[in-house]
Amino acid sequence: MRLSLPMIGNIILVAGLVVYGFTLFAEYFAKGKWAKNVTGLLAGLGMLTLALSLIVTPRNAEVITLIARTSLSHALLWLSTALLLAAIAAFGIITYMRPLRLWHERKIERDLNRELPRIP
């Protein structure tokens, strides 16, 4: 079997991501935060393994070949990119709205306290 340059690059990239994931796992374990995140890591690895097992069948390989010959693969790539960008945007909005909400709540509380009479 002859490996092409993109295949070798993909293998190296996936191996690097796996090593990086285990590095993060080691960091969580060292800091004692691993118990909270280990279920997500194991679930993610389980889903990746399930996806791999479903893809590596002769019939699915034929379907993937048919999809690769059409422009559907490009449409799926654009859809995937759009969904990932939407997830990033949602995370940013959620992350930055909380401090604004807390600031707004403090402002309302200050305004309410100003309207109260001061009793000595």
Secondary structure, DSSP 8 states (H G I E B T S, - for coil): ----HHHHHHHHHHHHHHHHHHHHHHHHHHHT-HHHHHHHHHHHHHHHHHHHHHHSSHHHHHHHHHHHHSTHHHHHHHHHHHHHHHHHHHHHHHHHHHHHHHHHHHHHHHHHHHHS----
